[in-house]
Amino acid sequence: MAGHEIPEPADRRQVADSPADPLAADQTRHSCDPAFQHGVVVGFDGSTSSERALAYAIGMARRSGSGLIIVHVANRLPTTVWAGCEPPVFVDVPDHRTEVLGLELACADYLSEVPWILVERGGDICHELEEVGREYEADAIVVGSTHGIAGRIFGSVAGRLARRAQRPVCVIP
């Protein structure tokens, strides 16, 4: 079993806080594990469609001989924001769902075929998946399709990601 790791969010703040020195920002950006450079990024939240996307991404990573970067975008906004209250500037509330997903993935036999890591991010799903893809210079991003009324009203994650991504996006039904 390859194991998993959840990087600290402080790594991302260094890039955002130091735009004056592009060389330092470039070095910080490429500080991720070189074993996962040019890997396959997959969005995973434990849903059925994300499990299908994970299975497809495992096959892609195995066939290309690369690593798998599993990304869980955590909901860090308190329920008061969804109730219509004013959103705070930034809320750093830990999402325990990432820990549960990490433990489930660590025990999964089907992940023993490829090296993998689990990356937790907070924010817009499309932006964060593309950002992780850029940081790891990923060859592709794999996501599951969105079903239901929320995807029709707000636009699906897969559709928005396919329009804005700088690398191939595979949408798994």
Accessible surface in RSA format (square Angstrom, percent):
REM  Atomic radii and reference values for relative SASA: ProtOr
REM  Chains: A
REM  Algorithm: Lee & Richards
REM  Probe-radius: 1.40
REM  Slices: 20
REM RES _ NUM      All-atoms   Total-Side   Main-Chain    Non-polar    All polar
REM                ABS   REL    ABS   REL    ABS   REL    ABS   REL    ABS   REL
RES MET A   1   128.20  66.4  57.98  38.4  70.22 167.2  51.54  43.8  76.66 101.6
RES ALA A   2    56.16  51.6  12.23  18.9  43.93  99.9  23.59  33.2  32.57  86.3
RES GLY A   3    26.25  32.4   0.00   N/A  26.25  32.4  26.25  72.0   0.00   0.0
RES HIS A   4    68.92  37.7  39.40  27.4  29.51  75.5  21.37  22.0  47.55  55.3
RES GLU A   5    94.81  54.4  88.43  66.9   6.38  15.2  33.08  64.0  61.73  50.4
RES ILE A   6    60.48  34.4  39.97  29.8  20.50  49.4  39.97  28.8  20.50  55.6
RES PRO A   7    36.05  26.3  23.83  21.7  12.22  44.4  31.01  25.6   5.04  31.3
RES GLU A   8   120.16  69.0 115.72  87.5   4.44  10.6  46.62  90.2  73.54  60.0
RES PRO A   9    41.02  29.9  35.79  32.6   5.24  19.0  40.42  33.4   0.60   3.8
RES ALA A  10    50.54  46.5  48.70  75.1   1.84   4.2  48.85  68.8   1.68   4.5
RES ASP A  11    69.75  48.9  68.25  67.9   1.51   3.6  19.21  45.2  50.55  50.4
RES ARG A  12    70.92  29.8  63.70  32.5   7.23  17.2  19.60  26.8  51.32  31.1
RES ARG A  13   107.12  45.0 105.26  53.7   1.86   4.4  55.40  75.7  51.73  31.3
RES GLN A  14   101.09  56.5  96.43  70.5   4.67  11.1  34.57  73.6  66.52  50.5
RES VAL A  15    38.95  25.6  34.32  31.1   4.62  11.1  34.34  29.8   4.60  12.5
RES ALA A  16    75.71  69.6  49.08  75.7  26.63  60.6  58.78  82.8  16.94  44.9
RES ASP A  17   112.42  78.7  81.93  81.6  30.49  72.1  31.37  73.8  81.05  80.8
RES SER A  18    38.34  32.4  33.72  45.0   4.62  10.6  34.48  73.4   3.86   5.4
RES PRO A  19   104.77  76.4  80.80  73.7  23.96  87.1  87.29  72.1  17.48 108.6
RES ALA A  20   101.92  93.7  65.69 101.4  36.23  82.4  78.28 110.2  23.64  62.6
RES ASP A  21    72.20  50.6  70.22  69.9   1.97   4.7  26.62  62.7  45.57  45.5
RES PRO A  22    96.86  70.6  90.44  82.4   6.42  23.3  93.94  77.6   2.92  18.2
RES LEU A  23   120.16  66.9 115.94  82.9   4.22  10.6 118.97  83.6   1.19   3.2
RES ALA A  24    35.11  32.3  32.04  49.5   3.06   7.0  34.15  48.1   0.96   2.6
RES ALA A  25     8.91   8.2   8.86  13.7   0.05   0.1   8.91  12.6   0.00   0.0
RES ASP A  26    56.38  39.5  56.22  56.0   0.15   0.4  12.05  28.3  44.33  44.2
RES GLN A  27   119.40  66.8 105.07  76.8  14.33  34.1  42.75  91.0  76.65  58.1
RES THR A  28    34.68  24.7  24.81  25.2   9.87  23.5  10.24  13.8  24.43  36.9
RES ARG A  29    71.81  30.2  65.13  33.2   6.68  15.9   6.26   8.6  65.55  39.7
RES HIS A  30    75.25  41.1  57.46  39.9  17.80  45.5  41.13  42.4  34.13  39.7
RES SER A  31    84.01  71.0  47.85  63.9  36.16  83.3  41.76  88.9  42.25  59.2
RES CYS A  32    22.72  17.2   8.93  10.0  13.79  32.4  18.92  47.9   3.80   4.1
RES ASP A  33    63.11  44.2  51.42  51.2  11.69  27.6  19.58  46.1  43.53  43.4
RES PRO A  34   107.05  78.0  94.08  85.8  12.97  47.1  94.41  77.9  12.65  78.6
RES ALA A  35    68.17  62.7  40.14  61.9  28.03  63.8  53.34  75.1  14.84  39.3
RES PHE A  36    12.64   6.3  12.64   7.8   0.00   0.0  12.64   7.7   0.00   0.0
RES GLN A  37    41.63  23.3  30.27  22.1  11.36  27.1  22.88  48.7  18.75  14.2
RES HIS A  38    94.69  51.8  93.34  64.9   1.35   3.5  67.20  69.3  27.49  32.0
RES GLY A  39     0.00   0.0   0.00   N/A   0.00   0.0   0.00   0.0   0.00   0.0
RES VAL A  40     4.03   2.7   4.03   3.6   0.00   0.0   4.03   3.5   0.00   0.0
RES VAL A  41     0.00   0.0   0.00   0.0   0.00   0.0   0.00   0.0   0.00   0.0
RES VAL A  42     0.00   0.0   0.00   0.0   0.00   0.0   0.00   0.0   0.00   0.0
RES GLY A  43    12.36  15.2   0.00   N/A  12.36  15.2  10.01  27.5   2.34   5.2
RES PHE A  44    12.29   6.2   7.12   4.4   5.17  13.5   7.83   4.7   4.46  12.8
RES ASP A  45    77.44  54.2  67.56  67.2   9.88  23.4  26.69  62.8  50.75  50.6
RES GLY A  46    21.41  26.4   0.00   N/A  21.41  26.4   3.90  10.7  17.51  39.2
RES SER A  47    48.51  41.0  36.47  48.7  12.04  27.7  44.63  95.0   3.88   5.4
RES THR A  48    85.29  60.7  80.10  81.2   5.19  12.4  43.52  58.5  41.77  63.1
RES SER A  49    20.78  17.6  18.78  25.1   2.00   4.6   4.34   9.2  16.44  23.0
RES SER A  50     7.42   6.3   7.42   9.9   0.00   0.0   7.42  15.8   0.00   0.0
RES GLU A  51    89.90  51.6  83.92  63.5   5.98  14.2  22.10  42.7  67.80  55.4
RES ARG A  52   111.91  47.0 105.26  53.7   6.65  15.8  44.17  60.4  67.74  41.1
RES ALA A  53     0.00   0.0   0.00   0.0   0.00   0.0   0.00   0.0   0.00   0.0
RES LEU A  54     2.20   1.2   2.20   1.6   0.00   0.0   2.20   1.5   0.00   0.0
RES ALA A  55    65.26  60.0  51.07  78.8  14.19  32.3  54.76  77.1  10.50  27.8
RES TYR A  56    97.74  45.6  89.48  50.9   8.26  21.5  57.70  43.4  40.04  49.4
RES ALA A  57     0.00   0.0   0.00   0.0   0.00   0.0   0.00   0.0   0.00   0.0
RES ILE A  58     9.35   5.3   9.35   7.0   0.00   0.0   9.35   6.7   0.00   0.0
RES GLY A  59     7.44   9.2   0.00   N/A   7.44   9.2   7.18  19.7   0.26   0.6
RES MET A  60    39.87  20.6  36.18  23.9   3.69   8.8  37.68  32.0   2.19   2.9
RES ALA A  61     0.25   0.2   0.00   0.0   0.25   0.6   0.00   0.0   0.25   0.7
RES ARG A  62   122.29  51.3 104.61  53.3  17.68  42.1  44.60  60.9  77.69  47.1
RES ARG A  63   161.27  67.7 122.82  62.6  38.45  91.6  76.71 104.8  84.56  51.2
RES SER A  64    73.33  62.0  36.09  48.2  37.24  85.8  46.00  98.0  27.33  38.3
RES GLY A  65    72.08  88.9   0.00   N/A  72.08  88.9  36.59 100.4  35.49  79.5
RES SER A  66    20.14  17.0  11.52  15.4   8.62  19.8  18.05  38.4   2.09   2.9
RES GLY A  67     0.65   0.8   0.00   N/A   0.65   0.8   0.00   0.0   0.65   1.5
RES LEU A  68     0.00   0.0   0.00   0.0   0.00   0.0   0.00   0.0   0.00   0.0
RES ILE A  69     0.00   0.0   0.00   0.0   0.00   0.0   0.00   0.0   0.00   0.0
RES ILE A  70     0.00   0.0   0.00   0.0   0.00   0.0   0.00   0.0   0.00   0.0
RES VAL A  71     1.21   0.8   0.00   0.0   1.21   2.9   0.00   0.0   1.21   3.3
RES HIS A  72     8.83   4.8   8.79   6.1   0.04   0.1   0.46   0.5   8.37   9.7
RES VAL A  73    26.20  17.2   5.95   5.4  20.25  48.8   5.95   5.2  20.25  54.9
RES ALA A  74     2.92   2.7   0.00   0.0   2.92   6.6   0.38   0.5   2.53   6.7
RES ASN A  75    93.46  64.5  71.36  69.0  22.10  53.2  38.68  93.1  54.79  53.0
RES ARG A  76    28.09  11.8  24.15  12.3   3.94   9.4  10.65  14.6  17.44  10.6
RES LEU A  77    75.28  41.9  65.24  46.7  10.04  25.2  65.71  46.1   9.56  25.7
RES PRO A  78    46.34  33.8  36.07  32.9  10.28  37.4  46.34  38.3   0.00   0.0
RES THR A  79   114.04  81.1 109.23 110.7   4.81  11.5  80.84 108.6  33.20  50.2
RES THR A  80    74.55  53.0  72.99  74.0   1.57   3.7  63.17  84.9  11.38  17.2
RES VAL A  81    27.23  17.9  16.94  15.3  10.30  24.8  16.94  14.7  10.30  27.9
RES TRP A  82   172.37  69.2 140.88  68.2  31.49  73.9 140.84  75.1  31.52  51.1
RES ALA A  83    84.96  78.1  42.11  65.0  42.85  97.5  55.91  78.7  29.05  76.9
RES GLY A  84    69.76  86.0   0.00   N/A  69.76  86.0  37.41 102.7  32.35  72.5
RES CYS A  85    70.63  53.4  58.17  64.9  12.46  29.3  21.37  54.1  49.26  53.1
RES GLU A  86   154.51  88.7 130.92  99.0  23.59  56.2  58.93 114.0  95.57  78.0
RES PRO A  87    75.49  55.0  61.56  56.1  13.93  50.6  61.56  50.8  13.93  86.6
RES PRO A  88    57.39  41.8  34.06  31.1  23.33  84.8  46.08  38.0  11.32  70.3
RES VAL A  89   162.68 107.0 126.62 114.6  36.06  86.9 134.95 117.3  27.73  75.2
RES PHE A  90   126.79  63.4  98.34  60.9  28.45  74.0 102.03  61.9  24.76  70.9
RES VAL A  91    27.11  17.8  20.46  18.5   6.65  16.0  23.25  20.2   3.86  10.5
RES ASP A  92    82.01  57.4  56.23  56.0  25.77  60.9  20.53  48.3  61.48  61.3
RES VAL A  93    70.09  46.1  68.69  62.2   1.40   3.4  69.93  60.8   0.16   0.4
RES PRO A  94    90.69  66.1  75.47  68.8  15.22  55.3  82.71  68.3   7.98  49.6
RES ASP A  95    29.97  21.0  21.47  21.4   8.50  20.1   5.02  11.8  24.95  24.9
RES HIS A  96   115.33  63.0 112.42  78.1   2.91   7.4  85.98  88.6  29.35  34.2
RES ARG A  97    98.51  41.4  92.92  47.4   5.59  13.3  46.21  63.2  52.31  31.7
RES THR A  98     1.06   0.8   1.06   1.1   0.00   0.0   1.06   1.4   0.00   0.0
RES GLU A  99    95.28  54.7  90.27  68.3   5.01  11.9  33.88  65.5  61.41  50.1
RES VAL A 100    66.58  43.8  66.15  59.9   0.43   1.0  66.51  57.8   0.06   0.2
RES LEU A 101     0.00   0.0   0.00   0.0   0.00   0.0   0.00   0.0   0.00   0.0
RES GLY A 102     0.40   0.5   0.00   N/A   0.40   0.5   0.40   1.1   0.00   0.0
RES LEU A 103   118.56  66.0 117.78  84.3   0.79   2.0 118.08  82.9   0.48   1.3
RES GLU A 104    94.90  54.5  80.98  61.3  13.92  33.1  45.54  88.1  49.36  40.3
RES LEU A 105     2.35   1.3   2.23   1.6   0.12   0.3   2.35   1.6   0.00   0.0
RES ALA A 106    23.80  21.9  21.14  32.6   2.66   6.1  21.14  29.8   2.66   7.0
RES CYS A 107   100.67  76.1  77.96  87.0  22.71  53.4  30.37  77.0  70.29  75.8
RES ALA A 108    12.19  11.2   3.91   6.0   8.28  18.8  12.19  17.2   0.00   0.0
RES ASP A 109   117.09  82.0 108.71 108.2   8.38  19.8  36.73  86.4  80.36  80.1
RES TYR A 110   113.96  53.2 107.06  60.9   6.90  18.0  91.03  68.4  22.93  28.3
RES LEU A 111     0.00   0.0   0.00   0.0   0.00   0.0   0.00   0.0   0.00   0.0
RES SER A 112    67.36  56.9  40.13  53.6  27.24  62.7  20.88  44.5  46.48  65.1
RES GLU A 113    98.22  56.4  66.31  50.2  31.91  76.0  33.85  65.5  64.37  52.6
RES VAL A 114     5.46   3.6   2.43   2.2   3.03   7.3   5.15   4.5   0.31   0.8
RES PRO A 115    67.47  49.2  65.65  59.8   1.82   6.6  66.72  55.1   0.75   4.7
RES TRP A 116     2.74   1.1   0.00   0.0   2.74   6.4   0.00   0.0   2.74   4.5
RES ILE A 117    10.45   5.9  10.45   7.8   0.00   0.0  10.45   7.5   0.00   0.0
RES LEU A 118     0.00   0.0   0.00   0.0   0.00   0.0   0.00   0.0   0.00   0.0
RES VAL A 119     0.35   0.2   0.35   0.3   0.00   0.0   0.35   0.3   0.00   0.0
RES GLU A 120    29.91  17.2  21.68  16.4   8.23  19.6   0.69   1.3  29.22  23.9
RES ARG A 121    15.09   6.3  13.99   7.1   1.10   2.6   3.50   4.8  11.60   7.0
RES GLY A 122    15.55  19.2   0.00   N/A  15.55  19.2   4.27  11.7  11.28  25.3
RES GLY A 123    50.41  62.2   0.00   N/A  50.41  62.2  33.18  91.0  17.23  38.6
RES ASP A 124    62.99  44.1  47.48  47.3  15.51  36.7  37.40  88.0  25.60  25.5
RES ILE A 125    71.33  40.6  70.26  52.3   1.08   2.6  70.26  50.6   1.08   2.9
RES CYS A 126     0.10   0.1   0.10   0.1   0.00   0.0   0.10   0.3   0.00   0.0
RES HIS A 127    77.23  42.2  77.01  53.5   0.22   0.6  50.21  51.8  27.02  31.4
RES GLU A 128     5.41   3.1   5.41   4.1   0.00   0.0   0.00   0.0   5.41   4.4
RES LEU A 129     1.71   1.0   1.71   1.2   0.00   0.0   1.71   1.2   0.00   0.0
RES GLU A 130    22.33  12.8  22.33  16.9   0.00   0.0  20.07  38.8   2.26   1.8
RES GLU A 131    34.62  19.9  33.34  25.2   1.28   3.1   6.43  12.4  28.19  23.0
RES VAL A 132     0.00   0.0   0.00   0.0   0.00   0.0   0.00   0.0   0.00   0.0
RES GLY A 133     0.00   0.0   0.00   N/A   0.00   0.0   0.00   0.0   0.00   0.0
RES ARG A 134    79.56  33.4  75.74  38.6   3.81   9.1  58.81  80.4  20.74  12.6
RES GLU A 135    23.89  13.7  23.89  18.1   0.00   0.0   5.68  11.0  18.21  14.9
RES TYR A 136    13.62   6.4  13.62   7.7   0.00   0.0   1.91   1.4  11.71  14.4
RES GLU A 137    61.51  35.3  56.78  43.0   4.73  11.3  25.53  49.4  35.97  29.4
RES ALA A 138     5.61   5.2   0.00   0.0   5.61  12.8   0.00   0.0   5.61  14.9
RES ASP A 139    76.59  53.6  64.52  64.2  12.07  28.5  29.10  68.5  47.49  47.4
RES ALA A 140     4.62   4.3   4.62   7.1   0.00   0.0   4.62   6.5   0.00   0.0
RES ILE A 141     0.00   0.0   0.00   0.0   0.00   0.0   0.00   0.0   0.00   0.0
RES VAL A 142     0.00   0.0   0.00   0.0   0.00   0.0   0.00   0.0   0.00   0.0
RES VAL A 143     6.94   4.6   6.54   5.9   0.40   1.0   6.94   6.0   0.00   0.0
RES GLY A 144    14.12  17.4   0.00   N/A  14.12  17.4   1.60   4.4  12.52  28.0
RES SER A 145    22.38  18.9  19.05  25.4   3.33   7.7  18.95  40.4   3.42   4.8
RES THR A 146    60.08  42.7  33.85  34.3  26.23  62.5  31.77  42.7  28.32  42.8
RES HIS A 147   135.84  74.2 106.73  74.2  29.10  74.5  84.69  87.3  51.14  59.5
RES GLY A 148    36.46  45.0   0.00   N/A  36.46  45.0  30.19  82.8   6.27  14.0
RES ILE A 149   124.37  70.8 119.39  88.9   4.98  12.0 119.39  86.0   4.98  13.5
RES ALA A 150    58.23  53.5  55.00  84.9   3.23   7.3  56.47  79.5   1.76   4.7
RES GLY A 151    10.96  13.5   0.00   N/A  10.96  13.5   6.73  18.5   4.23   9.5
RES ARG A 152   195.17  81.9 160.43  81.8  34.74  82.7  69.22  94.6 125.95  76.3
RES ILE A 153   114.12  64.9  82.60  61.5  31.52  76.0  88.14  63.5  25.98  70.5
RES PHE A 154   158.10  79.1 134.36  83.2  23.73  61.8 140.39  85.1  17.71  50.7
RES GLY A 155    30.54  37.7   0.00   N/A  30.54  37.7  23.29  63.9   7.25  16.2
RES SER A 156    33.00  27.9  27.11  36.2   5.89  13.6  14.23  30.3  18.78  26.3
RES VAL A 157    31.38  20.6  30.93  28.0   0.45   1.1  30.93  26.9   0.45   1.2
RES ALA A 158     5.86   5.4   5.66   8.7   0.19   0.4   5.76   8.1   0.10   0.3
RES GLY A 159    22.69  28.0   0.00   N/A  22.69  28.0  21.97  60.3   0.72   1.6
RES ARG A 160    77.74  32.6  75.46  38.5   2.28   5.4  32.49  44.4  45.25  27.4
RES LEU A 161     0.00   0.0   0.00   0.0   0.00   0.0   0.00   0.0   0.00   0.0
RES ALA A 162    59.47  54.7  34.75  53.6  24.71  56.2  35.76  50.4  23.71  62.8
RES ARG A 163   181.01  76.0 142.88  72.8  38.13  90.8  78.29 107.0 102.72  62.3
RES ARG A 164   107.57  45.2  92.67  47.2  14.90  35.5  40.55  55.4  67.02  40.6
RES ALA A 165    20.46  18.8   0.72   1.1  19.74  44.9   0.72   1.0  19.74  52.3
RES GLN A 166   148.60  83.1 115.28  84.2  33.32  79.3  45.54  96.9 103.05  78.2
RES ARG A 167    46.00  19.3  30.15  15.4  15.85  37.7  12.60  17.2  33.40  20.2
RES PRO A 168    87.99  64.1  75.57  68.9  12.42  45.1  87.56  72.3   0.43   2.7
RES VAL A 169    35.12  23.1   4.51   4.1  30.61  73.8   4.51   3.9  30.61  83.0
RES CYS A 170    33.03  25.0  28.18  31.4   4.85  11.4   8.93  22.6  24.11  26.0
RES VAL A 171    63.42  41.7  39.87  36.1  23.55  56.7  39.87  34.6  23.55  63.9
RES ILE A 172    26.78  15.2  26.78  19.9   0.00   0.0  26.78  19.3   0.00   0.0
RES PRO A 173   103.79  75.6  96.37  87.9   7.42  27.0 100.63  83.1   3.16  19.6
END  Absolute sums over single chains surface
CHAIN  1 A     9540.2       7511.1       2029.2       5688.1       3852.1
END  Absolute sums over all chains
TOTAL          9540.2       7511.1       2029.2       5688.1       3852.1
